[in-house]
Amino acid sequence: MIQHKIVNGKIVALTPQEITDRQKAEAAWLASQPSPLEVAMKELRAKRNKALTDSDWTMLTDVPLNPDEKFAWMNYRTLLRNITNNLLTVEQVKAVTLPLPPK
């Protein structure tokens, strides 16, 4: 923790009030930062969302997919949407692998 400041080129000790204010400001900043789990989930959701976007075309009504192919794509997209369910730790999030799209 910084306990000094520079005033007119000289090192000066912070007052007890300045130290308290600095500690409060640092605590507020730390509290505003996302947790490692939030960061990991955000990264996973970004990958998942890209995979969903890349497969949006399969849900259009004029796509030439037979019913089995359409069903396979629907299942794939459901797996993607559910991939973040029940993840409680960073380790669980990092262990997730996206499903492969249907062939």
C-alpha positions in Angstrom: 0.0 0.0 0.0 1.3 3.4 -1.0 1.9 5.5 2.2 3.7 8.5 0.6 3.0 11.1 -2.0 5.1 13.6 -3.8 4.4 17.3 -3.1 6.6 20.0 -4.8 9.2 17.3 -5.6 9.4 16.1 -2.0 8.2 12.7 -0.6 5.5 13.3 2.0 3.8 10.7 4.2 0.0 10.3 3.6 -2.2 11.4 6.4 -4.3 8.7 8.1 -7.4 10.1 6.3 -5.6 9.9 2.9 -4.6 6.3 3.7 -8.2 5.4 4.6 -9.5 7.1 1.4 -6.9 5.3 -0.7 -7.9 1.9 0.9 -11.6 2.6 0.2 -10.9 3.5 -3.4 -8.8 0.4 -3.9 -11.4 -1.8 -2.3 -14.1 -0.3 -4.5 -12.0 -0.8 -7.6 -11.4 -4.5 -6.7 -15.1 -5.0 -6.0 -15.9 -3.7 -9.5 -13.7 -6.2 -11.2 -15.2 -9.4 -12.7 -14.4 -12.6 -10.9 -12.3 -15.2 -12.7 -15.5 -17.3 -13.1 -17.3 -14.3 -14.7 -14.3 -13.8 -17.1 -14.2 -17.5 -18.0 -18.0 -17.7 -18.6 -17.9 -14.6 -20.8 -15.2 -16.2 -22.9 -17.1 -19.5 -23.2 -20.3 -17.6 -24.1 -18.5 -15.7 -26.8 -17.3 -19.0 -28.4 -20.8 -20.5 -28.0 -22.5 -17.4 -29.5 -20.2 -17.5 -32.5 -21.0 -21.2 -33.1 -24.7 -20.4 -32.8 -24.3 -17.5 -35.3 -22.4 -19.7 -37.7 -25.2 -22.2 -37.7 -28.2 -19.7 -37.9 -28.5 -20.5 -41.6 -29.7 -24.1 -40.7 -32.9 -22.7 -39.1 -34.1 -20.8 -42.2 -37.2 -22.3 -43.8 -35.8 -22.4 -47.3 -32.6 -24.3 -46.4 -32.3 -27.6 -48.4 -31.9 -29.9 -45.4 -33.8 -33.1 -45.0 -35.7 -33.7 -41.8 -32.9 -35.8 -40.2 -30.3 -33.1 -41.0 -32.6 -30.3 -39.7 -33.1 -32.4 -36.5 -29.4 -32.9 -36.1 -28.7 -29.2 -36.4 -31.5 -28.4 -33.9 -30.0 -30.8 -31.4 -26.5 -29.3 -32.0 -27.9 -25.8 -31.3 -29.7 -26.9 -28.2 -26.4 -28.4 -26.9 -24.7 -25.1 -27.6 -27.4 -23.1 -25.8 -27.3 -25.4 -22.7 -23.5 -25.6 -22.6 -23.2 -23.0 -19.8 -25.8 -24.6 -17.5 -24.6 -25.8 -14.1 -21.0 -24.5 -14.4 -19.9 -23.4 -11.0 -16.1 -23.1 -11.2 -13.5 -21.8 -13.5 -12.1 -25.4 -13.9 -15.5 -26.6 -15.1 -15.8 -23.8 -17.6 -12.3 -24.4 -18.9 -13.0 -28.1 -19.3 -15.9 -27.5 -21.6 -15.5 -28.3 -25.3 -18.0 -27.2 -27.8 -19.9 -29.9 -29.6 -19.0 -30.5 -33.2 -21.5 -29.4 -35.8 -23.4 -32.1 -37.7 -21.8 -33.3 -41.0 
